[in-house]
Amino acid sequence: MTLLSYARVVYKNLLWLLIFPLLTALLVIFSTRNIKREFATSCSLYTGAASGYNLANPLEARMDYFSVNNAFDNMIAVIKSRETVMEVNLRLMAQHLSMENFRPDIIGKEPFKKLNEIFPDSLIRQCRILANKEKVYDYILPFAMSNEANIINDILRGDHPYYSIMGFNHALTVNRKNSSDMIEMIFKSEDPGISKMALDILTSVFIIQYRDIKGDETNNVASYFEDQLASAKSALDDAENRLKDFMVTNRIINYYEQSKYVAETKENIDIEINELKMTQSAARSALASIEVKMGQKADVLNNNTQMLHLRDEIARLRVKLSRTEIYGTNDAPADSLRNQVKMLEEKYKELALNYYNNSYTLESTPQQDLLRSWLQKVLELAEVEGRIKVFEERKLEFNSEYDKFAPWGSTMARLEREVRVTEEQYLSVLHGLNQAKLQKQNLKFSNNLSVVDHPYLPLQPEKSKRTMMVILGFMGTLFTIMAYLAGREFFDNSLRTPKRAKAQSKMPLIGALPYIPNKSGAVDVQAVNYSLIQQCLSNLILESENSKTYKRILVASNLKREGKTWFCSQMQKALNAVGRNTLVMLPDTQDKESIAQLKGDYLLYKVSETFIDIYKLSDLGLAEDRRDEYDFIFIELPDQATHPAPIELINQVDLCIRVVNSSRVWSASDMNIVDIFNKSKPRKHLMLLNAVPVDSLEELVGTIPKRRSKLRQTLHDILSQSFTSSRLKTY
């Protein structure tokens, strides 16, 4: 579809394109004759959602736009929520019902009078007796919260412009002001006082509800962490108490230091015992050597009862002294023990010397020197054996300590691990609680919503939208009809133009004939018809020039009333005018009105049951002596949708022409009929497109002859994408 074709469609339907939009505009004017003027007021709230101070992370400079947008969406949703709007509606009702007389800044005169139409008199009287908006609110609130039908519920769920939830939300507009921290609320109603009061109440109700919602969120989280913290604290106390009881019971101050001390002390004792044993072994060897030198006197000394007693006493005191020095006990002072040991040793030495009568030994060694060496080794051996005995006792004690410390290690590790794990849990929960409290305090600061622009009392109503509604109604109807015409033209699958006929039927075209209306108009249809008849005549003569005798033209159609007889009559008239005698043969099924169109010779033939077997023209009633009288013989066949075609005759004629009406769709059944016809092997099979709209014939005749002004001619050239003047003369 081209611009020119669409412009022609619009021009043809110009009357409807004017009538329907005008009717729509008149209907809008009539419908809005009693439209009420609206008074609008607005207020702005500062939220701090985008750029407010953040206590949780005060140095954070990056903005999370998704979170900010989510916060604003939440606030707008709370403002327009059912609970918020219902509370505002109830408080607005309470404000109005508690008043004895109207006030312009709260409710105007006309809306105040309408209260009697909205609420029953008994309710109004009761509310005015209360005479306080808070008391009235408390009085009507149970009605709104009830699930039973009552006047308050009916109004809230109805369509009242400002008392109902639906009407209030319809009159309310809430949006974020550009990219700021501000929320703007606009309310429109028929009264300026109602608009201002509605926004005043909405602002206060929203601030309270939003703070409660955000507070409940953090309170729930903080309560959860407090409960978890108490549980974690109890578990930590239990673990610590078990560890403490274990350490008190086993007298453990520092297990790791104590175990280290035990291990080091045991190692030192082992070293000391080894050293003492080596000293003991050396002393014994030296004593044995001395006793060999002393001979029998050594046995006398060793077997002396008094000396044995003294030596045992010395050994006992040596053990006691060693125990005192090693353990640090307070049983006896070390100095006193040393003095006693020294006294006994001197006494032992003196007693030993008294037993010697000879002055020299067998080796001539002085007896006193040998005795002194013997006494020294005996006393040294006694001292070493005493210390060994004490250290052996000490070693046994440390072995028992080892037996206790070995299982204590795993128990201590398990108890300390329990304390560590429960402590980590406690600290984690404590951190969560601190974060929740911090967030709670942060929300307390950030939820400090404040009114920047308070609602004002509008003095002038909003500009009427009536004119805009009329214009929109007119333009909407106009564009709807134009879209319908464009859609109808676009989705029209009829043949319409010669180009589409050739494309859809896939048949060559001999020509086309225009649709001739009963009344003449601006278009010279006869001139177009004459031009197209001449084109068809030329093509007809050219396509059948190979025939040396009379030319037989078979005219067929798929359906009835496609224009076969009209085409034959036009061709007969044109051929006779150029000196070609023409005969038209018509089936006897043809109606008289169609036959009357013929102005020349014609012959009616009978369509019998054996029509399919027709072989030659004489079978149709044309005598052979008459055939030579005509240059062209047109044989019109009955419609092929209900009558068979003469197969033998088809391949003998010089030319087959299929007449098709341009207003119909070329369907699969038409293709099937053509395929059956082509199986008869006609010499040439062409299409004649009949009753084509004149405007669709420009591809065959050029610019349509029409009376046009210079402006229309220019528009025609522009829409046809031609910027040169038309070469055809127009009238």
SULPE-V766492 format. One record per residue. RES is the residue in one letter. PHI is phi in whole degrees, -180 to 180 (* if undefined). OMEGA is omega in radians with two decimals (* if undefined). D_FIRST is the distance of its C-alpha to the first C-alpha in Angstrom with 1 decimal. Layout:
<<RES PHI OMEGA D_FIRST> <RES PHI OMEGA D_FIRST>>
This chain:
<<M * 3.14 0.0> <T -95 3.09 3.8> <L -62 -3.12 6.9> <L -66 3.14 8.3> <S -66 3.11 6.3> <Y -68 3.10 6.8> <A -62 3.11 10.2> <R -67 3.09 11.0> <V -62 3.12 10.6> <V -62 -3.12 12.8> <Y -64 3.14 15.1> <K -67 -3.11 15.6> <N -106 -3.08 16.6> <L -60 -3.13 18.5> <L -62 3.12 21.8> <W -69 3.11 21.1> <L -67 3.08 19.6> <L -98 -3.05 23.1> <I -67 -3.05 25.3> <F -65 3.06 24.6> <P -60 3.11 24.8> <L -66 3.09 27.9> <L -63 3.10 29.4> <T -63 3.12 28.8> <A -63 3.11 30.5> <L -65 3.11 33.3> <L -65 3.09 33.8> <V -65 3.12 34.0> <I -62 -3.13 36.5> <F -68 -3.09 38.6> <S -71 -3.09 38.6> <T -103 -3.10 39.7> <R -67 -3.13 42.3> <N -110 -3.10 45.1> <I -66 -3.07 43.6> <K -93 3.09 46.4> <R -78 -3.09 46.7> <E -111 3.07 47.2> <F -110 -3.08 49.8> <A -115 3.02 48.9> <T -134 -3.07 51.5> <S -143 3.03 51.4> <C -149 -3.10 53.7> <S -126 3.11 53.7> <L -115 3.02 55.6> <Y -90 -3.06 56.7> <T -107 -3.08 56.5> <G 71 -3.09 57.5> <A -69 -3.06 55.3> <A -94 -3.03 53.8> <S -123 -3.13 56.7> <G -71 -3.13 59.7> <Y -69 -3.12 63.0> <N -110 -3.12 63.2> <L -69 -3.11 66.8> <A -66 3.14 66.1> <N -146 -2.99 65.0> <P -67 -3.10 65.7> <L -94 -3.11 65.0> <E -72 -3.11 61.5> <A -106 -3.10 59.1> <R -79 -3.07 55.9> <M -104 3.07 53.6> <D -93 -3.04 51.9> <Y -66 3.12 48.6> <F -65 3.14 47.9> <S -66 3.13 51.2> <V -64 3.12 50.8> <N -63 3.10 47.4> <N -64 3.12 48.9> <A -64 3.12 51.8> <F -67 3.09 49.6> <D -62 3.11 47.6> <N -63 -3.13 50.9> <M -65 3.12 52.1> <I -65 3.11 49.0> <A -65 3.11 49.2> <V -66 -3.14 52.9> <I -60 -3.06 52.2> <K -96 -3.14 49.6> <S -70 -3.08 51.5> <R -64 -3.11 52.8> <E -64 -3.13 56.5> <T -64 -3.10 56.1> <V -65 3.13 54.1> <M -64 3.11 56.5> <E -64 3.11 59.5> <V -63 3.12 58.0> <N -61 -3.12 57.3> <L -65 3.13 60.8> <R -70 3.08 62.4> <L -67 3.06 60.3> <M -60 -3.11 61.5> <A -61 3.11 65.0> <Q -61 -3.08 64.9> <H -75 -3.09 63.8> <L -71 -3.13 66.0> <S -83 -3.07 69.1> <M -89 3.07 68.8> <E -83 -3.11 70.9> <N -148 -3.08 68.8> <F -75 3.02 65.5> <R -135 -3.05 65.2> <P -58 -3.11 62.2> <D -82 3.11 62.1> <I -117 3.11 61.9> <I -153 -3.11 60.5> <G -78 -3.05 60.0> <K -67 -3.08 61.5> <E -66 3.09 58.7> <P -62 3.13 57.9> <F -66 3.10 61.6> <K -66 -3.09 62.0> <K -76 3.11 59.2> <L -60 3.12 61.3> <N -66 3.10 63.2> <E -80 -3.07 60.0> <I -90 -3.06 59.0> <F -109 3.09 62.4> <P -70 -3.09 65.3> <D -61 -3.11 68.3> <S -62 3.13 70.7> <L -67 3.14 68.6> <I -63 -3.14 68.4> <R -63 -3.13 72.2> <Q -64 -3.13 73.0> <C -68 3.13 70.8> <R -74 3.02 72.4> <I -68 3.10 75.8> <L -65 2.97 75.0> <A 58 3.09 73.8> <N -143 -3.03 72.7> <K -64 3.11 69.2> <E -69 3.10 70.3> <K -67 3.11 72.4> <V -65 3.10 69.6> <Y -61 3.11 67.3> <D -65 -3.12 69.9> <Y -75 -3.07 70.2> <I -90 -3.12 66.6> <L -60 3.11 65.8> <P -60 3.09 67.3> <F -63 -3.13 65.1> <A -69 -3.11 62.0> <M -83 -3.14 63.3> <S -75 3.09 64.2> <N -87 -3.14 62.1> <E -89 3.14 63.1> <A -72 3.06 61.1> <N -154 -3.03 62.4> <I -64 -3.12 61.2> <I -68 3.11 60.7> <N -63 3.14 58.6> <D -62 3.14 56.6> <I -69 -3.12 55.8> <L -61 -3.09 55.0> <R -97 3.14 52.6> <G -90 -3.09 51.1> <D -123 3.11 48.6> <H -62 -3.00 50.9> <P -64 3.14 49.2> <Y -140 3.07 52.0> <Y -90 -3.12 54.6> <S -93 3.14 52.3> <I -66 -3.12 51.1> <M -66 -3.13 47.5> <G -65 -3.14 47.7> <F -64 3.13 49.5> <N -64 3.11 47.0> <H -68 -3.12 44.2> <A -83 -3.07 46.0> <L -99 3.04 47.0> <T -124 -3.13 45.0> <V -127 3.10 46.4> <N -157 3.07 45.2> <R -84 -3.12 46.6> <K -81 3.14 46.8> <N 52 3.14 44.9> <S -112 -3.08 46.9> <S -89 3.06 50.2> <D -91 -3.00 52.9> <M -101 2.98 52.1> <I -113 3.14 50.7> <E -107 3.10 49.5> <M -120 3.14 49.7> <I -124 3.14 48.2> <F -130 -3.13 49.1> <K -122 3.06 48.0> <S -155 -3.10 49.8> <E -80 -3.09 50.7> <D -133 -3.12 54.1> <P -64 3.14 54.9> <G -64 3.11 58.1> <I -64 3.13 56.4> <S -61 -3.13 53.8> <K -65 -3.09 56.6> <M -65 3.14 58.9> <A -61 3.13 56.2> <L -71 3.08 55.5> <D -59 -3.13 59.2> <I -67 -3.12 59.8> <L -61 -3.12 56.8> <T -61 -3.11 57.9> <S -67 3.14 61.5> <V -65 -3.11 60.5> <F -65 -3.11 57.9> <I -60 -3.14 60.4> <I -66 -3.09 63.0> <Q -66 -3.11 60.8> <Y -68 3.10 59.2> <R -65 3.12 62.7> <D -64 -3.13 64.0> <I -63 -3.13 61.1> <K -67 3.09 61.6> <G -65 3.11 65.4> <D -62 3.13 65.3> <E -60 -3.09 63.4> <T -71 3.11 66.0> <N -62 3.12 68.9> <N -63 3.14 68.0> <V -66 -3.14 67.7> <A -64 3.11 71.0> <S -62 3.11 72.7> <Y -61 -3.12 71.6> <F -67 3.10 73.0> <E -65 3.08 76.2> <D -63 3.13 76.8> <Q -66 3.13 76.1> <L -67 3.11 78.4> <A -62 3.12 81.3> <S -65 3.14 80.9> <A -66 3.11 80.7> <K -64 3.11 83.8> <S -64 3.12 85.8> <A -65 3.12 85.0> <L -65 3.10 86.0> <D -61 3.12 89.2> <D -62 -3.13 90.1> <A -66 3.13 89.5> <E -67 3.11 91.6> <N -64 3.10 94.3> <R -64 3.11 94.6> <L -66 3.14 94.9> <K -64 3.14 97.5> <D -60 3.12 99.5> <F -63 -3.12 99.6> <M -70 3.12 100.8> <V -68 -3.12 103.4> <T -61 -3.08 104.7> <N -99 3.05 105.1> <R 55 -3.14 106.2> <I -105 3.07 103.4> <I -94 3.08 102.8> <N -140 -3.00 100.7> <Y -58 -3.03 100.2> <Y -70 3.08 99.1> <E -70 -3.14 101.9> <Q -66 3.13 104.4> <S -64 3.09 103.4> <K -66 3.13 103.5> <Y -64 3.13 107.0> <V -61 -3.12 108.2> <A -65 -3.13 107.0> <E -66 -3.13 108.5> <T -65 3.12 111.8> <K -61 3.12 112.2> <E -65 3.11 111.6> <N -66 3.11 114.3> <I -63 3.12 116.7> <D -60 3.13 116.2> <I -65 -3.13 116.9> <E -63 3.13 119.9> <I -62 3.14 121.3> <N -63 3.14 121.0> <E -66 3.13 122.8> <L -65 3.11 125.5> <K -64 3.08 126.0> <M -66 3.09 126.4> <T -63 3.11 128.9> <Q -61 -3.13 130.7> <S -63 3.12 130.9> <A -67 -3.13 132.3> <A -65 3.12 134.8> <R -64 3.13 136.0> <S -62 3.13 136.5> <A -65 -3.14 138.5> <L -65 3.12 140.5> <A -63 3.14 141.3> <S -66 3.14 142.5> <I -67 -3.14 144.7> <E -64 3.07 146.1> <V -63 -3.13 147.1> <K -70 -3.10 149.1> <M -77 3.10 150.6> <G 74 -3.06 151.8> <Q -72 -3.13 153.4> <K -66 3.09 153.3> <A -67 3.12 149.6> <D -65 3.12 150.0> <V -63 -3.14 152.6> <L -65 -3.10 150.2> <N -70 -3.07 147.3> <N -98 3.13 149.5> <N -70 -3.04 151.1> <T -67 -3.10 150.3> <Q -66 3.13 150.4> <M -70 3.08 148.2> <L -61 -3.14 145.7> <H -64 3.13 145.6> <L -64 -3.13 145.0> <R -66 3.10 142.4> <D -65 -3.14 140.5> <E -67 3.09 140.7> <I -61 3.13 139.4> <A -62 3.13 136.5> <R -63 3.14 135.7> <L -68 3.09 135.6> <R -64 3.11 133.6> <V -62 -3.13 131.0> <K -65 3.11 131.0> <L -65 3.11 130.7> <S -64 3.13 127.8> <R -64 3.13 126.0> <T -66 -3.13 126.6> <E -69 -3.08 125.3> <I -79 -3.07 122.3> <Y -86 -3.07 121.2> <G 73 -3.11 122.4> <T -76 3.14 124.2> <N -107 -3.12 126.5> <D -62 3.12 129.1> <A -149 3.13 131.7> <P -64 -3.11 131.5> <A -63 -3.12 131.0> <D -64 3.13 133.8> <S -63 3.13 136.3> <L -67 3.13 135.4> <R -64 3.13 135.9> <N -63 3.13 139.3> <Q -63 -3.14 140.3> <V -63 -3.12 139.1> <K -65 3.12 141.0> <M -63 -3.14 144.2> <L -66 3.12 144.1> <E -64 3.12 143.4> <E -65 3.12 146.4> <K -64 3.13 148.5> <Y -63 3.13 147.3> <K -63 -3.13 148.2> <E -63 -3.14 151.7> <L -65 3.14 152.4> <A -66 -3.11 151.4> <L -71 -3.12 153.7> <N -70 -3.11 156.7> <Y -85 -3.11 156.5> <Y -91 3.09 157.1> <N -104 -3.12 160.7> <N -88 -3.10 160.4> <S -94 -3.06 159.2> <Y -133 3.09 157.6> <T -91 3.13 155.5> <L -62 -3.13 156.1> <E -90 3.14 154.2> <S 65 3.07 156.3> <T -83 3.13 153.4> <P -59 -3.06 154.4> <Q -65 -3.08 154.1> <Q -70 3.11 152.7> <D -66 3.14 149.8> <L -66 3.13 148.9> <L -65 -3.14 149.1> <R -65 3.09 147.0> <S -67 3.13 144.2> <W -64 3.13 144.5> <L -61 -3.13 144.2> <Q -62 -3.12 141.2> <K -71 3.10 139.3> <V -62 -3.13 140.3> <L -69 3.11 139.0> <E -64 3.12 135.9> <L -64 3.11 135.1> <A -64 3.14 135.6> <E -66 -3.12 133.2> <V -65 -3.13 130.6> <E -64 3.09 130.9> <G -64 -3.14 130.6> <R -67 3.11 127.4> <I -61 -3.14 126.1> <K -61 3.14 126.8> <V -65 -3.13 125.0> <F -66 3.07 121.9> <E -64 3.06 121.9> <E -61 3.13 121.8> <R -61 3.14 119.0> <K -65 3.11 117.1> <L -62 3.11 117.4> <E -63 -3.13 116.1> <F -70 3.04 113.1> <N -64 3.08 112.4> <S -67 3.06 112.1> <E -64 3.09 109.8> <Y -60 -3.13 107.6> <D -62 3.12 107.5> <K -81 -3.06 106.2> <F -71 -3.11 103.7> <A -60 3.11 102.0> <P -74 3.13 100.3> <W -63 -3.09 99.9> <G -61 -3.14 97.4> <S -66 3.13 94.8> <T -65 3.11 95.3> <M -61 3.14 94.9> <A -62 3.13 91.7> <R -65 -3.13 90.2> <L -66 3.11 91.2> <E -67 3.08 90.0> <R -64 3.09 86.7> <E -61 3.11 86.3> <V -64 -3.11 87.1> <R -65 -3.13 84.6> <V -65 -3.14 81.7> <T -66 3.10 82.4> <E -68 3.09 82.7> <E -63 3.09 79.3> <Q -62 3.14 77.8> <Y -62 -3.13 79.5> <L -66 3.11 78.3> <S -64 3.12 74.7> <V -66 3.11 74.7> <L -63 3.08 76.4> <H -63 3.09 73.7> <G -61 3.12 71.1> <L -65 3.11 73.0> <N -63 3.10 73.3> <Q -64 3.13 69.6> <A -64 3.11 68.9> <K -67 3.09 71.3> <L -65 3.10 69.8> <Q -65 3.11 66.3> <K -62 3.12 67.7> <Q -68 3.11 69.2> <N -63 3.10 66.0> <L -66 3.11 64.0> <K -63 3.11 66.6> <F -75 -3.06 66.0> <S -74 -3.14 62.2> <N -88 3.12 61.8> <N -80 -3.14 63.5> <L -64 -3.13 60.5> <S -134 -3.13 61.2> <V -85 3.12 59.6> <V -88 3.09 58.5> <D -113 3.12 57.0> <H -75 3.09 58.6> <P -60 -3.13 56.7> <Y -114 3.12 57.2> <L -88 -3.11 57.4> <P -71 -3.13 54.2> <L -96 -3.12 55.1> <Q -118 3.11 51.7> <P -72 3.06 49.0> <E -65 3.08 45.5> <K -61 -3.10 43.0> <S -67 3.11 41.4> <K -97 -3.07 37.9> <R -64 3.14 37.4> <T -61 3.13 35.4> <M -64 3.12 33.2> <M -65 3.11 32.8> <V -64 -3.14 31.8> <I -64 3.13 29.2> <L -64 3.09 27.8> <G -62 3.14 27.8> <F -64 -3.08 26.0> <M -69 3.12 23.4> <G -63 3.10 23.0> <T -65 3.14 22.5> <L -61 -3.12 20.0> <F -68 3.10 17.9> <T -64 3.13 18.3> <I -66 3.12 17.1> <M -64 3.09 14.1> <A -66 3.09 13.4> <Y -63 3.13 14.1> <L -64 3.12 11.7> <A -65 3.12 8.8> <G -65 3.12 10.3> <R -64 3.14 10.9> <E -69 -3.09 7.5> <F -70 -3.07 6.6> <F -92 3.10 10.0> <D -74 -3.10 10.2> <N -98 3.12 11.8> <S -69 -3.07 13.0> <L -65 3.02 13.1> <R 58 -3.03 11.6> <T -110 3.09 11.1> <P -58 -3.12 13.9> <K -64 3.13 12.1> <R -68 3.13 11.2> <A -63 3.12 14.7> <K -66 -3.10 16.4> <A -68 -3.06 14.9> <Q -80 -3.10 15.8> <S -87 -3.10 19.1> <K 57 3.10 20.2> <M -120 3.06 21.9> <P -67 -3.02 22.2> <L -109 3.04 21.1> <I -87 3.13 23.8> <G 161 -3.13 21.6> <A -147 3.10 19.8> <L -124 -3.06 21.2> <P -80 2.98 19.6> <Y -80 -3.09 20.1> <I -106 -3.14 23.2> <P -72 -3.14 23.8> <N -69 -3.13 27.4> <K -107 3.11 27.3> <S -79 3.14 26.5> <G -132 -3.12 24.2> <A -71 -3.11 23.1> <V -89 3.08 21.3> <D -85 -3.07 23.8> <V -67 -3.11 22.7> <Q -64 3.11 26.0> <A -66 3.11 25.5> <V -65 -3.13 22.2> <N -62 3.14 23.9> <Y -63 -3.13 26.8> <S -62 -3.11 24.9> <L -71 3.09 23.1> <I -65 3.12 26.5> <Q -66 3.08 28.1> <Q -64 3.11 25.6> <C -63 3.14 26.3> <L -63 3.14 30.0> <S -63 3.14 30.1> <N -63 -3.13 28.4> <L -64 -3.12 30.7> <I -67 -3.13 33.8> <L -67 -3.09 32.8> <E -72 -3.10 32.1> <S -114 -3.05 35.4> <E -74 -3.12 37.7> <N -74 -3.13 39.7> <S -80 -3.10 41.5> <K -82 3.14 44.8> <T -103 3.12 45.5> <Y -64 -3.07 43.4> <K -105 -3.11 39.8> <R -101 -3.11 38.7> <I -115 3.12 35.1> <L -96 -3.11 34.2> <V -111 -3.09 31.4> <A -129 3.05 30.3> <S -155 3.12 27.7> <N -80 -3.08 27.3> <L -123 3.06 27.6> <K -72 3.02 29.3> <R 54 3.04 27.9> <E -88 3.12 25.2> <G 108 -3.13 26.5> <K -65 -3.09 29.0> <T -65 3.09 31.7> <W -61 3.11 29.5> <F -62 3.14 28.4> <C -63 -3.13 32.1> <S -66 3.13 33.3> <Q -68 3.12 30.9> <M -68 3.11 31.9> <Q -62 -3.14 35.6> <K -65 -3.11 35.5> <A -69 -3.14 34.0> <L -69 3.11 36.4> <N -63 -3.12 39.4> <A -69 3.14 38.5> <V -102 3.03 38.9> <G 87 3.10 42.1> <R -108 3.09 40.9> <N -69 -3.01 42.6> <T -134 3.07 40.2> <L -121 3.09 41.0> <V -114 3.11 38.7> <M -105 -3.06 40.0> <L -116 3.05 38.8> <P -73 -3.12 39.6> <D -71 3.08 42.0> <T -82 -3.09 39.6> <Q -74 -3.13 37.5> <D -82 -3.05 37.8> <K -68 -3.12 39.5> <E -63 3.12 36.6> <S -70 -3.14 34.6> <I -65 -3.11 37.8> <A -67 3.13 38.3> <Q -72 -3.10 35.2> <L -77 3.14 37.2> <K -112 -3.13 39.2> <G -130 -3.11 41.0> <D -72 3.06 43.0> <Y -148 -3.11 41.9> <L -142 3.08 43.7> <L -92 3.08 43.4> <Y -118 -3.08 44.1> <K -90 3.08 45.1> <V -95 -3.08 43.0> <S -98 3.13 45.9> <E -68 -3.14 46.2> <T -101 -3.10 46.7> <F -61 -3.12 43.6> <I -67 -3.10 42.4> <D -95 3.12 45.5> <I -58 -3.05 44.9> <Y -113 -3.08 45.8> <K -142 -3.04 46.1> <L -66 3.13 45.4> <S -64 3.08 48.9> <D -69 3.11 48.3> <L -95 3.07 45.8> <G 104 3.12 48.6> <L -94 -3.12 48.0> <A -68 -3.08 51.4> <E -66 -3.13 51.7> <D -73 3.13 53.4> <R -92 -3.05 50.4> <R -64 -3.08 47.8> <D -75 3.12 49.0> <E -77 -3.00 48.5> <Y -118 3.04 44.6> <D -86 3.13 42.4> <F -131 3.06 39.4> <I -123 3.11 39.7> <F -96 3.11 36.5> <I -107 3.11 37.2> <E -87 3.12 34.9> <L -94 3.01 35.0> <P -66 -3.09 34.8> <D -58 -3.04 31.8> <Q -79 3.12 32.2> <A -68 -3.11 31.4> <T -123 -3.12 34.9> <H -129 3.10 36.8> <P -74 3.12 37.7> <A -96 3.10 36.9> <P -72 -2.99 39.9> <I -63 -3.09 39.8> <E -69 -3.11 42.5> <L -75 -3.05 41.0> <I -63 -3.06 37.6> <N -83 3.11 38.9> <Q -104 -3.11 41.0> <V -75 -3.10 38.6> <D -82 -3.06 37.1> <L -157 3.05 33.4> <C -114 -3.14 31.4> <I -120 3.12 28.3> <R -106 -3.14 26.2> <V -89 -3.11 24.6> <V -131 3.09 21.6> <N -78 -3.05 20.1> <S -71 -3.05 16.3> <S -84 -3.09 16.3> <R -110 -3.11 17.6> <V -91 3.08 16.8> <W -84 -3.00 18.3> <S -104 3.13 20.8> <A -66 3.11 23.6> <S -65 3.09 26.1> <D -64 3.11 24.3> <M -63 3.13 24.6> <N -65 3.12 28.2> <I -63 -3.14 29.0> <V -66 3.13 27.7> <D -63 3.11 29.6> <I -64 3.14 32.8> <F -64 -3.10 32.3> <N -70 3.07 32.0> <K -67 3.08 35.2> <S -79 3.06 37.0> <K 60 3.03 36.2> <P -70 -3.14 34.8> <R -66 3.08 35.1> <K -144 -3.09 31.5> <H -131 -3.07 28.8> <L -118 -3.14 25.7> <M -114 3.00 23.0> <L -117 -3.13 22.5> <L -89 -3.02 19.3> <N -109 3.06 20.6> <A 56 3.13 19.6> <V -83 3.04 16.1> <P -56 -3.03 14.7> <V -58 -3.10 15.8> <D -66 -3.12 12.7> <S -94 -3.08 11.0> <L -108 -3.10 14.1> <E -65 3.13 13.8> <E -69 3.11 13.8> <L -104 -3.04 17.2> <V -117 -3.10 18.8> <G 80 -3.12 17.3> <T -64 -3.09 17.2> <I -68 3.10 17.7> <P -62 -3.08 21.3> <K -156 3.08 21.4> <R -76 -3.10 23.9> <R -132 3.00 22.6> <S -79 3.12 24.6> <K -63 3.13 24.8> <L -64 -3.14 22.9> <R -66 3.10 20.0> <Q -66 3.12 20.1> <T -65 3.10 20.0> <L -61 3.11 17.1> <H -61 -3.13 15.2> <D -67 -3.12 16.3> <I -68 -3.10 15.3> <L -68 3.09 11.8> <S -89 3.08 11.4> <Q 61 3.08 13.2> <S -126 -3.09 16.3> <F -107 3.00 19.6> <T -113 -3.09 21.7> <S -64 3.13 22.5> <S -65 -3.12 21.1> <R -85 -3.13 23.8> <L -85 3.12 23.4> <K -75 3.12 25.6> <T -114 -3.06 24.2> <Y -117 * 26.4>>
